Amino acid sequence: MQPTVPAARGEVSAALIEALTSDGHLPVVLADMDPYGEDLHLALHVCYELHYRGFAGVSDDWEWDPGLLSVRRDLERQFLEALRRDVGGGTDVAGEFDELLVLPADGEGLSGYLAQEAERWQLEEYFALRSIYHLKEADPHVWVIPRLQGQPKAALVAVEYDEFGGGRAENLHAKLYADLLDGAGLSSEYLHYQDQAPAAMLAVVNLMSMFGLHRSLRGALVGHFAAAEISTAPSAKNIVTALQRFDADERCVRFYTEHIEADAVHEQVMRHDVVDALLKDEPDLAADVVLGIQATELVEARFGEHVLQAWRAGESALLPT
């Protein structure tokens, strides 16, 4: 079943959705849009979802419509320019990986809060928010495969094979997350929570899609994927701790224990067999790999700040509907 088109969040997303659903005029993107704002990221989310499952009532022909691609290009330009401006940059890939391996102090960050302080409703909100990605887990990374050659391609495909359940549908990581949502009493319908997901969450997924859909950003996608694999296991351990506090359904626990085990191996494969091998073949991609790592950390930090700010104020991190 295809998801429904989300509700607009501003002038550009409203015009875009109107065009897709009733053959209206495509929007003119404003040069001064907030690159991390609700309007821009909902509009990007809509553009990118046409490459995944599409939307009910929207023709599949829109996927490669030249006018729509022009709109998407302008949105991407603003987002990418902001990312390049807001990260440190550089070419020290090894140094960036070493920074990722420095564990935060106990209780620090979003996963630390979940482990030690969160109430059950906050854990459930976290699951709902993360469903925007995890119900399509690993899909954005597939686009980089034909853009790689030799050892980097072979090793990345090996990691993706695990992400897609090793050939067994019931072990797909996206299926495991759907099981988690069912176990938590939440909806496991694809994009069920898109209207409640703030720009900070949409940006996390838009980043992957943008990197994956551009050959020129293949190094950034590899950097992103490696960063995600390295940083997942520590946060997954914290969330298992949170789940144990609430005696949660085993389906919830399984998703995170699977990632603790799998990503410990994936970290080494991504770092050495993918990234090191890629940079041996294409050393000029070092700056893009660093961009992917740093941009991943940036959007995840913004997401964490959004959620924690709301929760510490006693409020929901979900957008009202």
N, C-alpha and C positions, 0 to 999 in steps of 0.2 A: 504494500500500500504506500502510495506517495504521500509525503507530508503536505499540509495545507500551506498556502502562502502566509508569511508572517504579517503582523500589523506594522505599518510604517512608523518611523521614529523621526521624521523630519522631511524637509522639502525634497531632497534628492531621492531618498528611499521611497517616498510616496509616489513620485513621478515614475520611478522605475517599476514599481509594483503595478501601477496603473497601466503602464505600457505592456507589461507581460501578460496581464489578465484581460485587457480589453482593447489591445492594439492602439493605445494612446501614444503620445510623443515621448521619446526617450528624453531623460533629463539632461540639462547642461550642468556639468559638475562645477561647483563653485571653488575657486582657487583657494579660498580661505577657510575651508572646512576644517573642523577639529580632526586631526589625523588619528586620534584615539577615541573619537566621539561616537555616540549612538547612531547618528544618521549615516556616517560613512561606513561604519562596520556592519550595520544591518544591510546596507546596499551591497557591500562586498560579499557578505554572507549569501545574499540572494543570487548574485552573479555566480559565485562558486558552486552553489548547490545544484546549478544546472549541469555541472560536470559529474555530480554524484547521482542522486536519485531523481532530481527534478522536483517539480511541485504539481500537485493535482490542479488541473485546469490550465496549465501552462504548456504550450507546445514545445516538444523536444527540439524543434527547429531553432529556438532561441539560443541554444547552446553556442553556436558559432556565428550568430548574427553579427555582421561587421559593426553596425552601430552600437550594439550592446558591448562588444569587445572594446570599442573606443571609450565608452563610459567606464568600463572596468579598468582600462589602462590609466585613466586620469585618477581614479580612486586609488589604484595601486601606487601611482607615482607619489601621491601625497603621503601615503602610509610608509612607503619605503624611504622617502626623504626624511621623514621624522625619525625612523629607526636609525638611519645612518647618522643623523645629528645627535641622537640621544645615547648611543653606545660609544665605547672607547675606541673601537677599531684596532688596527694593528695586524700583525702577521704571526704572532706567537701562539700557535695552536697548542703546543705542549703546555705552555703556561696557563692557557684558558682551561684545559682539561684538569690541570693540577688544582686550579681554583674550585672547580666543580666537586672535587673530592674532599674539600674541606667541609666537614659536617657542621651544621649550625648548632649553637648551644641548645641544651635541652629546653623544650618548650618554645623555642624561637620559630617564627614563621607559621604558615598556615597549617602544615601537617603537624607541627609541634603543638599547636593550639588544639587541634582535633584530638591528639593523643591524650592531652592532660586536662583540658578545660571544657571542651565542647559538650553541649547538651545533645540529646538524640536528634532533635529537630534540626540542629545545625549540621550534623553529620548527614542527615537526609537531604538538606539543601545542597550540600557539597556534591552528593551523588547526582542530584538533578542537574546541577550546573555542568558537571563534567561529562554528562551524557551527550552533550553537544559534540564532543570529540569521540568519546569511547565507543559510541554505537557505530562509528565508522573507523575504529582504530586501525591504524597502519595503512588505510586507503590512500591518504595524501602522499605517502612515501613511495608508493608504487610508481608514480610518475617519473621518478629519478632513474629508475632501472635502465630504460633505453638510452639514457644520457651518459651512462657509465660504460666502461669497457674492462675486460680482463678481471684481475683479482678483486678490485673494488665492487664490480657488478656481482661476481660470484658470491662474495662474502655478504653483501647486503641482501641478496636474494635468500641466503641461508637464514638470516635474521627474520626476514619477512615470512619465510616458511613457518617459523615458530609462531609469529604473530597471527598467522592465519590458521593456526590449529594443527599444523603438521599433517594436513590433508584430511582432518576430521572436523566436520562442521560443528559438532558439539563443543569442540575445543577452540574455535575461533575466539580471539580475545573480545571481539565485539559481542559475540554470543554470551561469553562469560559475564560481560557487563550487563547485558540484558537480564541474565539470571540474577545478578546482584540487585538490579532495580526491582525485580519481582520479589526477591527475598526481603527487600526493605519496604515493601508495600507501595512502591512507586510505579509510575508508568514506564514500561520498556518500549513504548512506541517511538520510532525514529523521529527525532526533532520535536517530541512532545513538548519540551520545555523551552523551545527557541524564543518564544515571546517573553519569557521570564529571565532569559540569559542576558546580562548586561554586556555592553561593548567590551569590557575587560575580558570576558570569557570568549566572545566571538572573535576577538583579536588573536587569541591563542590559536584558534583553528584557522583563521584567515591567513595567519603567518605561514602555516604549513602549506596551505593550498597555493598561496602566491609563490613560495619557493619552488613547489613541485611543478607548477605549470609553466615555468620559464627555464629554458635551457641555460640562459645566462646566469641563473641563480642556483645551478646544480650544486655548487660548492657550499652554498648557504644551507640548502636542504640537507646535505650530508652532515654539516656541522650541527644543524638542529636535531637531526635524528640521533647523532652520537650524544649530544647533550641530554636529550630526553632519556636515553638508555642509561646513562651514567647516574642521573639524578633520581630516577624512579625508585630504585630499591630502598633508599633511606626513607623517602616519604611513604612508601608502601608499608614499611615496618611500623611507622607511626600510626598509620590508619588501622593496621591490624590491632595495635594496642587499643585504639579507640573502640573498635568493634568488640574486643574482648571485654571492655568495661561495660558494654551494654548486652553482653551475651547474645550477640547478633546471629542471624541466620547464617548457616555454613556457606550458603551461596555467596554471601557478601564477603566472607573471609577468603574464600577460594580465589576470587579475582585478584586480590592483593598478594596472597602467598604465591600464586603463579608468577606474578611479576617480580617478586623478591628472588625467586629461583632462576627464572629465565633471564632477567636483566643483568644478573651477576655474570652470566656468560656473554650476553650480548654486548656488555660494556667493553670487554676485551676484544671481541670481534670487530666492533665498530671502530674502536680506537686504533687498532693495529692493522687489521686486514682490510678495512675500508678506508679510513682517513689517511693513515700513513702510506698505504699503497696508492691512493689517489694523488697525494701530494708528491710522491715519487715520480708519477707519470705527468702530473700537471702542477708543478710548484707554484705557478702564478695564481692558483685558486686558494692559496693560504688565507688571503684577506677575506675572501668570501666565506670560508669555513669559520673564521673568527666571527664574522658578521652573524652567521647562523647561530653560533653558540651564544653570543652576547644578546642578540635579539630575542632568543628563546628565554634567557634569564630575565630580560626586561619585561616581556609581556606576562610572564608567569609572576613576576614580582608585582606588577600592576594589578593582576587578578587577585593575588593574595592580599594586597593592601585594601582593595575594594571590599572583599569579603570580611576581613578582620575589622575594618572600620565600622561596617554595618553591625556586625555581631557584638562588638564591644559597646556599641550604643544601644544594644538591646533590640535591634531592628533586623529585618530580613535582608539578606543579600540578593534576593530575587527581585526583579522588577515587578511592580503591580500590574495586574491584567484586568 
